[in-house]
Each structure stands twice: as structure tokens, then as C-alpha cells.
């Protein structure tokens, strides 16, 4: 998550909440176990735009700072494509584990992507929440939700960090917990390999495509062959078309449709002058997820759409209420488009017994993510334009108080 505040209270609050969330996730998600003789392969394809894309694209620091002085940055596509490959198998290699992914030439990442098995380390202890280790956090988190010019009655929901530090969890934090996806890992597999890794960190070009024939082979899994169609390709980048404060200080945010997206989720986080942490999400209902989503399964997307936590695929706008946007000094803005899954497996032979299990399964998951600043046109900044769409009096107030969001990011 991209953040722009450096206040101690903000960091302490997020750290406290993260510790609680990690404990809950560890309890809710049982550790997997290799069984059934089936090798499992996951491909996670992400398109990233906004500030996160600039850092991942390796933009020189001087070039980034040039945006703040009006010089702009070198022209580029404005987004990056990331691919994560994870192979888990119940088999053990005869000798040193070795595996590779042979992608189609359209990917543009080379002829072979080596799946490297990380060195085994001592098992990490199960995270536990011990309030005594969290110090004495002070302050509060205000949680808002729902699109609209003004916050709805009953908001915000308040989390007292001191009580949270003593282990007193608000009941609302246990509501509508999101079911995380569990890809293959070294902990859940007899042998495991992944890419990118220390041996290979090839970048996917902006025009790289997953469409075509794929082969995965190695000495601890059967050979895997499947073909991806155009519907299974990377999602398009998110293009924000509107992100400027209205007269009411609410911020209407608009974006272009992303073909293949099944649902949307938006989030803004910031801190007020007194250090109060403010979190807002586009969810129509209050729920416990106080961080941006990673990938979501098809079933989870359907459930969260039904619960009105996610915005439907047809959504192209959402307004951050004035009670949120007008309260924070600078806020991060995150927008996620969730694509669907594609699943493949060994074809079931005719007459196979009921207990038959495939030799391998493949899961492809996709998403597109944007990270920027609430009320700020980041792409305009990168082009050397002002990028500040606030009213003149708001711009003067920012200059008077020294509120330079990009300067906060790059330490200026």
C-alpha cells in the first residue's frame, strides 16, 4: 500500500492493526498439506498503474523528482505487467530440484523462466497477538465507507488504538472477513519452485501477452501443457479520468472500463493534523478488511458482490465523501479491478474410477491495480503538468503548510 504520512501515530496504528490481522489470518487459514499426488501450478498476472508502476518500472529518482519541479518524466506506457509463477508438488526431486516454464514468445520474457526452489529455512512461528509487545499505542482510527458526496448516518466507526493495544478488539472487526487465496508454497509442498527469483528477474514488457501455449517441466512434477486464450490475458491498466476535489471538498473519482474486470474496490487512507488515521473504502457496508485486496477467487468475488462490499464490473465512478477528503492532509488512493480465474488440469480419462485425481492442476488469476493520491492527477505530474486540480485557495493552503505529497514520498 502506498502511504504519504510519516506521523508516528499513523505508523503505530497500522502496525497494531496489522498484528491483529496477521493473527486472525493465521487462525482462519489452515496450513496446506501436499496430498493426492497432484502437482499444483499458479500464475498470478497483475497490471499496475500509477505511483506503484513508476517504482516497479525502475524510474530513476532524479526523473521522479523532475515531476515535482515541472520537468516531467521520460515518456512511457504508464503501467507495468507483473507475473508470479508458483509450482508446488508432492514429489521430491531426485537430486537438486529443477523446473522451468516455457512461455509463448508473445510474453517477451525469454525462452525459459526458471522456477527456483528457495532454500529451506526454519519454520516461521505462527504469528500471535501479544498486546504487551505493541507498546502503548495512542490515537484512533476512523473508518468510513460508501460512495457519495457525504458520509452516511452512523459513520465513522472508531477504533481506539489504546484499547486495541490491550487486545480489546471491536466486534465489527470480525464481520465479513475476506477469504484469502492460498497459492502453492514451500510450506505446503514437498518440493516448490517460483519465479521471479534471484536467478531470473526478467521484466514483462508493456505489450507482453500470456496468449499462447505454455509448458512447465521439471524433475519433481509431471509435464504440464495448456493454452491460454485472449480472455485469459493480462487485464488492461486502470486509467483514472477524474480525481479532483469538488466545491464540497468531496472527491469524485472516475475511471475507464477495464474489459474482463468482474468487480471493483477503492480505498483511501490518510491522517489528519492531530494524527488521527482515516480509512475509507467503497464498500456499501461496514466490514473488517482495512487494507487493499490482493487477488480474489471467483467464488469470493461473487460473495462480496452479493454483500455489496465490491462494486459491480460496470462501475466507472465513485465519490470519496467530503468528511474523508476534507479531513486528511494527504491521502493515498487505491483502485483495484478483479479479473476472473482460468483453471486447467490433466484431462480425465474415459472410465476413470471415482478416486481418480489429476496429475496436475493450473490456476491463472488476474487483476489490475492503481495507486495514486486522492485529489491529485499523478499522470499529469509525470508529464510535467501541475497535476494539482484543487481550488486555488486549497493550493495556497498546501504551499503555506508545506504539504507536498510527492515530496513526502521521495523524502524531499
N, C-alpha and C positions, 0 to 999 in steps of 0.2 A: 504494500500500500504506500502511495506517495503521500508524505505529510510535509507541512510547511511551518509548523510550530516548533519552537525549541524550548518552550517553557517546561520546567521540571515537573510541574503538576500534570501536564499533558502526558509526558513520558511515563510518570509513575502510575497514572490512571490506566493507560493502555497496558503497561506491564502487569498490573494487578489483574485486569480483566483477562489478559492472555493466559495467565497462570491458571485462572479458574476454568477458562475454555479448554485449555490443554488437558486438564484433569478430567473434565466432563467427556471430552472426545476419547480419551484413553479408556474410560469406563464403558462408554457406549459402543466402541468399535472393538470387537474381539480380534485378537491376532489370528491371521490366517494360518493354515497348515496345508502343506502340499499333500494331495491325495488323489487317487483315481488315475494316476499315470498320465494326466493331461498337461501338456505344456501350454502356458498362457502368455500371450503377447499383447501388449497395449501400445497404441500410438496416440499421443496427445498433441493435437495440432492447434496452435494458437496464433492469432493475428493481433499484434499490439500496435496501438497508435497513441499519439500524444507524447507527454514527457517521458513515459517509460520506454517508448520506442526510440527516442533520441539517445537515452543512456545505453540501451541494448545495441544500438547501431554503432556505438563507439565514437560518437561525435566528440571531437577534441574540446577540452574545457574552454579554450580560448574562443572557439567557434560558438559555444553555448553562450558565453559571456557577451559575445558580439551582439546577440539578440537583444540584450538589455541596453545596449548603447545605440541601437538603431542600425547596426551594420548588417544585421541579418545573419543567416547561415547558408552554407552551400545547399544548392537545390537537391532534393531527394524525394523519394516516394512518400515520405511522411509516415511510414509504418514498417514493421519488420514481421517476419514469419518465423515462428519457433516450432521445433518439433522435438518431442521427447519420446524415446523408444525404451521399452522395458520388457525383458524376456525372463519369465520365471518357469522353472522346470522341476519336476520331482526326481529327475535323473541326476546322477553325479557323473561328471566327465571322467574319462579315463585319461588322467594326466591333467595338464593345465586347461581350464575351461577356455573355449574359443567359439565365438559365434559372430555372424555378420548379417547385415541387412543389405540386400542388393536392390536399390530403388530404381524406379524408371528414370530415364535420362531427363525427363521433364522437371524433376526435383531440383536439378542443378547443384547437387551437393557432392558429386563424385560418384565413382562406380560402386563403392562399398562403404558402408558405415559400420565400423567395428563395434560390437556390443561387448564392452569390457566388464568383467566381474570385479567389483570393488573388493579390496582386502577386507577380510572379516575382522571386525573389532568386537570388543566385549559388548554384550547386550546392554543397551541403554536402559537405565532404571525406569520403571513406569512413573510418569510424572505424577506428583502428588501435590496437593494444595495445602501448604502449611502457612497459616496466617502469620506466624512468628517470623518467617523468613522474608516477609514482604515489607518489613519496616513498619512505619506508621504513616501510610499514605493519607493525604488530606485532600479535600476538594470534592467535586461531584461531577457526574456525567449526566447530561441532559439528552434524552433520546426522543427524537421526533420521527414521524413517519407520514407518508401520504403526499401525493402531488396536489398542489394548489397554491393559490396566492397567499393564503393564511393557514396557519396550523389549526387543526380541528379541535373541538372541545375535548378536554381531558388530557391534553398534551402540555408540557412534555412529561415523560416518565423519568423520574430522578433516581440515580444510583449514587448512594453515599459511599465514597471511597474508604472512609474510615470503617464503616460497617462491613464493607466488602473485605477489607483487610483483616477483619476479625472473623471472617468466614460466614457472615450473615448474608446469604445470597437472596436477592429479591425473587419471589415466586415467579415473576414474569420471565426470568432468565431461563426457566425450564420449559417454556412454551414453544411449540412449533420448531423444535430442534431440527436442523437440516442433516440429512443422512449423507455423509461423505462417501465418495467412491474410494475403493481400495485397490489400487493397481498392484501388479507384482512387485515384490521387494526381496531383498536378501533375507529378511526375517521370515518370510512366508514361503520360501523356495529352497529346495536342496541345492540348486545352482541358479545363479541370477546374473544377468548382464544388462548393461544400459548404455545409452548414447543420448546426449554428448558425454564425453569423458575426457580424461587427461590426454589420451592418445589422439582423439579426434574431436574438434570443436568447429567443424566446418559450418559456415553460415548458410542459411537458406536464402537465396536471392528473392527480391520482391516479386519476381514473376515465377518463382518456383511453384511447382504443382505436384500433387500427390497422385494425379490421374495416371493410371497405367498398371503394369504387372509388378508385383513385389515378391521377393523370395527371401526367406530367413533360413539360414542353415548354420549348423554348429555341431559340436561333439557331445552336447548334452540335451539335445532336443531333436525331434523329427524335422525333416524339411517342411517348411510352410510356404505355400503358394496361394496367392489371392490377387484379385484385380480390383482396383478402385475406379469408380465412375466419377463423372463430373460432379454429381450430387454429393460425393464424399470428399471434395477438395477443401482446402483452407477456406474459411469464411472471409468475406471482404472486410477491409478495415472500417472501423467506425468513423464517420465523418460528422463532426458536430457542426451544425449550421447556425445555431443560435445559442449564446451563452452570455447575455448582458443584462445587468440589473434593470428592472422596471422602476417606475416612479415610486412604487410602494416599497422598493428595496427587495421584493421577491425577484428570483432569477428564473425566467423561463428558459429551459434548455431544449433545443431541438436537434434532431439528427436525421441523416438519410437512412432509408431502409437498408437492411443487410439481408440479401437473399439467403435462404436456408436457416435464418435465425428462428428459433422456436419460442423464445421468451427473452425479456429484458429485465435488468436490475440496475438501479442507480443509487449512488451513495455519496454523501458529502460529509466531511469531518473537519472540524476546526476548533479553535479555542477563543474565548472572549478575553477581554483585558484582565479580568480577575482570575484567569486561569481555568475557568470552568470549561470542561470538554463538551463539545456539542456534536452529536451524531444524528444524521438524518438518513433515512432510506425511503425509496419509492414504494415500499410495501404499503398496501391498503390496511394492513392490520399490524398490531404490535407483535413483535416476535423476538426471539433471543439471539439471532445471528447479528452480531455487531461488527462484522468485518465483511469485506468484499468476497463474493463467492469465487471458488476455483471452478472446476468442471462439475456438471450435474448430469446424472443419468436421465434417460428418457422418462423413467417412472417418477423420479423426483421432480423433474420439470413439470410433469402433468399434475402431480400432487400440489406443488407450490403455486401453480397457476390456479388450480381449484380453490386453494386457500387465499388467493389474491395477494400472495407475497411477491410474485413475479408479475411484470407487465406482459400483456399478450404480444405476440410476434408482430402485430400490426402497429404497435406503438411507435410514434416518431417524436413525441414531446412529453415533457413533464416539468412542472414548475416547482422549484425549491422555495418553500414559504418564506415570507419576509421575516418571520420570527427567528428563522435559522440564518438566512443570508445576512440579515442586518445585525446579528449578534456577534458574529465572528470577525476577527481581524483579517484573516486569510484562510481559505478553506480549500481542501483538496476535493476534486470531483472525479468519481469513478463511474464508468458506464460499461456494463457487460452485456453482450449478446451471446446467448447459449445456443449452439447448434446441436444437431442430433447425433446419435451413435450409428456406427455400422459394425455389424458383428458377422464373423465368418468362423467356420470350423471344418474339420475333416468331414467330408460327405458320409452320411450314414449308409453303410452297405445294405443291400437288399437282404431281408431275412435276418438282420442282426438281432441278437437276443435283447431283452428288456434291460439288462445290466450293461449293455454296451456304452462305452464312453469314447468321445473323440480323442484322437492323438494330440490335437492342438485346437486352440481357440484364439481368435484375434478380435480385439475391440479397438475401434477408432473413435475418438471423441474430439469435438471441435468447439472452439469458442473464439470470440473477438472481444478485445478489451481496450478501453480508452482510459487514460489517466491525465488529468489536467488540473486547472484551478477554477474554482467557481467564480463566474463573472469575468473571466479573462479568456481572451482568444489567443491560445498558445500558438497556434499555427501562424497567426498574424505576427506575433512576436518573432517567430523564427524567420519570417520573411523580411524582418527589419521594420515592420509597421509598428504602430504604438501598441496594438493588441489590447488596449485598455478601453473598454466600452462603457465605463462608468460615467455618471454625470460629472460635469466639470467640478462641482463643489466636492464630490467624493474623491476625485483625483487629487485636488488640492489638499484635502484632509489626509490622504495617504502619504503624500510627499511630506507634509508637515510632521507626521508621526513616524516617518521613515519606514513605511510598510512597503517593502519591495519584495513581492513573493519570489521572484526568480533569484534575487539576492540571497534570500533565506536558503534556497535550495543549494546554491553553489558557494555558500559561505561568504558572501560579499556584504 
